[in-house]
């Protein structure tokens, strides 16, 4: 930490998400961006930050640049190795979703964090959107009574414009699958609201990504919640031209609610016994990646929480155990494809 109390951050991976990390860090008066790293050059990436630039995490960690927090925004399959290197170098780490591509990798990260007495912050920024916080509140207050059914629909477009030859998207090794790269945020919201799942059944298919990806683009998955009630997640990246929706419908003993929109960002239905829907704060727009838009642009909350935790003002809001559970649930679902 610098003499002025600012926390020193380095960002690994300077694509769309990494640049957003760098911007959020630079815009926070309690943070200081001290280094960037990517396999591409500064010029290729059009980097505007005047900080040291390295072409590998090893070069960065071997340099004399002091780093408090390593922010990892590289392809999914690199997260585990880079998090372990950062922790062993004495850094706290911020890890973009998914935490790793396997539960065992998440466990290795957690073990190393405990061994090094360092924190792991998982990027699950959709929890901060007003509709998500509202859902969490009404469920905490048990306004719906017993939850009977939960339906999650994730229908997006990802086509040849996204899956470029020679890129990491679409590969098992670095991407991991549709549920890891496109829809893990919504699985996180499901786990955050309702807990773990069991008794899974699923059906999977690739409709229009053969030759572009090494995994399915669509699936239907049903399950029971360990805490009661049943649910399903239906997903596809075969929607033509643009994203359709990411929605959650909850049917309970005392009411029904639905949050929809392209990014699970609009309350479309609230019908709860003896309850009046409050006025929610405005929702931040989705991250804009040119042709494609992703989840809500709430990354600043993540870095505010990092600062608060490291300065002893608050607990971690998106911790490593929750990051592990999201990966574990996705592994449970993908295991169905092998049966």
N, C-alpha and C positions, 0 to 999 in steps of 0.2 A: 504494500500500500504506500502511495506517495506521501510526501511530507504534508501536502495539503488535504490529506484524508481521502483522496480519490483512489478508487480501486482500479488496478491495471488489468486490462483485458487484451488478449490476442485472439484473433479469429482465424480458424483453419477452414479453408474452403470459401472462395469469394465469388460464387455464383449468385443467383437471385437472392437466396436466403441468407448467405453469408454477408452480402452487401447490406441486407436489412439489419442483420446483427450489428454490423459496423456502424450503421446510421443510428441505431437505438443507443448504442454505447456512447457515440460522440455527442448525442443530444441530451445525455443524462449528466448533470453537473457534478454528480458524485462518482462518475466513471471516467476513465482515461483509456483511449485506444492506443496501444503501444506497439502493435505489430500485426501484420497480416501474412497469410501463407496460402499458396495455391500452386498446383503443378503448372498452370499457365502463367504467362508473364504479366507484369503490372500493366503493360501497354495493351496486351490482348484483352485484358479484363476491364480496361478503362478505369483503373483505380484512381480516385481523387484524393485519398487520404495521404497526408504527408507523414508516413510512419515507415519504419523498416519493413521490407518485404522479403519473404523467404519462399523457396520453391519446395520445401518439405517441412514436415513437423520436426524432423530430426535437426535440420539446420536451425530452426527457430529455438528449440529447446537447448541446443548446444551453444547458442549465442549468449551474449551477456545482457540481453534485454530482460529486465525483471518483469515477470508475469504473475499476477495473482490468480487470474481466472482464464482458462482456455475454453473458448467457445467453438464448438465443433459443428460445422455446417457442410460437411463433405458427403459423398455418396453413402448410402445406408450401410453397406458392407464394410466400410472403414471405421465406423463409429467406435466399435469395441476396442480395436487396436490403438486408436488414437487417444481414446479416453484413458486407457491403461498407461500409455506413455505420459500423458499429462499428469495423471495422479502420481506416478512414480517420480516425476520431476518436481513434485510439491505443489502442483496447481489444483485449485478447485476446477470443476469442469461443468460447462453447460453443454448438453447434448441435444441436438435436433432429433425429432422423431424419425425412426424408432430408436430406442436406446441401443439396441443391437438387433441382429437378425435371428438370435436364438436365446432362449431363456438362460442357457448355460453361460453365454457371453455376458448377459446382464448380471448373473451371479458373480462372475469374475470381477466385473467392475465394482459391484457393491463390496466385495471382499477387499479389494485394493483400496477403496475409499476409506473403509474402516481401519485398515492397516496403516494408512497414511494420515488418518485423522483429517480427511478432506471431504467436502460436500459435492454431491452430484445433483445437478438441477436438470430435469427433463423438460423439454419444450412442449407443453400441452396448452397452448395459448387459447384454444377454443373455450376452455373453462371460464375465461374472463369475460366472454360475451354476455350482455345483459339477459338474453333469453336463457342461456345456460345457468346463470346465477339464479334466475327466477325459478327454473325447474328445481334446482338444488334446494331452494328455500321452501317451496310448497311440499316437496317430498320429505324434507327434514321435519316440517310441521305436520306431516301426515294428513294433509288436507284432502288427498285423494282416497284416504283409507287404504285398504288392501289393494295392491297393484295386481291386476289380473293379466294384462297383456301389454307387451311393448313391441312396436314394430319400427325398425330403422330401415330407411330406404336411401341408398347412395347411388345416384345415377349421374355420371359425369361423362364428358367427352375427352378422350385422349387418343389421338390418331397419328398418322404419319408425320404430322407437324411436330409432334412431341417425341416420338420414338425414332430418333435420328440414328442412322447406321454409324457405328463406332462410338456411340455414347454409352453411358452406364444405365440409362433407363431401359427397362425390359429384360435385364439379365438377372438370373438367380443369385449370382455372386455379389453384385453391388446394389441391386434394386430390392430383390427379395420377393416382390409380388405386389399386386394391386392393393391388398389390405394393409401392407406396410407403408407404401409410398403415397397412395391417394386417401385411404380411409381410416388410418390408425387414429386420427383425431376423434372420429366419431365412435370408434370402439372405446377409446379412453372416456368419452362422455358417458357411454353406456355403463362402463365399469364404475366410474365416479358416482353415478346416480344409483345404480342397482346392485353392484357387487359382482361376484364371480358367476360363471355359468357352468352347467353340466348337461349330460344327456344330449349331446349334439348330433345332428343329422345334417347332411348337406349335399348339394348338387352343384357341379361346376362345369363351365364351358368357355371356350374361346370362340367368339363369333367373328370378329374381323381383325384380329391381331396376329394371326398365324404368319410366321416369318418375321414379325416385328418384336414379339416378346417370347420369353421362355416359360411363361405361365399363363393361367387363365385370365380372362378379362371380366368374367361375370360369375355370380354365384347366388344360390339361395341357401341360407343356413338357419335351422331352427334349434332351439335349446330351452332348457329350464334355468331359471335363476336359482342359485343356492338359497337365497333369502326368500324365495316364494314367487310364484308367477311364471309365465312363460314368455318367450320372445323370439324374434327372428331378425335377421339382417339380410337384406336383398341388395345386391350391388352390381354395378356394371360400369365400365369405361367405354362401352360401345354406343353411347348416345351420339347421334349425328350432330356434328358441327359445334355444339356448345353444351355446357353443363345444364342439366335439367333441375335436379334438386338433391338436397341432403336433408332428410326429415326424420323426426321421431314422433310417434304417436303413442300416447300412454292411456290405457283404459283401466280405470280404477273403480273401486267400490262406490266412491262418492263423486266421480266426475271423469271427464275426458279432456285431454289437452293434446295439441299438436303444434310443434315448432318445425317450420319448413323453410322455404326459400332455397336458393342454390347452395347455401353454406350453413344450414341449420341456424338461421339468423333472424327469422320472422315468426312471431307467435301468430299462427293461423287460426287456432281454436282454443278457447278457454271456457269450459262449461263445468264449473265446480259448484257443488251444493253450498249455498249461503256464502258465496265468495264473489267479490268484485275485482276484476282484473286491474292492477295498478298501471300507471303510466311508466313504462320502462325508459331508461336512458337510451339515446341513439346508439346504433350499432356501428362500429368501425367498418369501413369498406374492406372487401377481400383484398389479399395481396395480389397485385397486378404483375404478371410475368409476361406481358405482351399478348401472345395468342391465348394464353391460358390464365385463369385466375385460380387461386388456391383458397386456403382457409382464411378466417378473419385476421386482420392485421393488428393483433394484440401483443406483439412481441415486446413492446415497451414494458408491459406488466411483468414479464419474466425477468428482465434486467433490474427493474425496481425491486423485485423480490430478492434477487441475488444480493443487491446492496443491503437491503434490510436484514437479511440473514447474516451476512458477514460482519455487519455492524451491530449485531445482537438485538435488533429491533423486532424481529418476527421469525416465525418458523418457516420452513420450506413449504410452498404451496403445491408444488409438483415434484414429489420426491422420487428417488430411485426405485423404491419398492413398487410404486404405482407404475413407473415406466416398465419394470419387469412384468407386472401383471398384464399390461397391454400386449407385450410380446408373447407372453404365455398363452393368452387367449387366441391370438392370431395363429400361433403354432398348433393349438388344439383344433382350430378350424381347418388349417391346411393339412393336418394329419388325416382328415376325413378323405382327402383326395387319394391317399395311399391305400385305403381300405376297399 
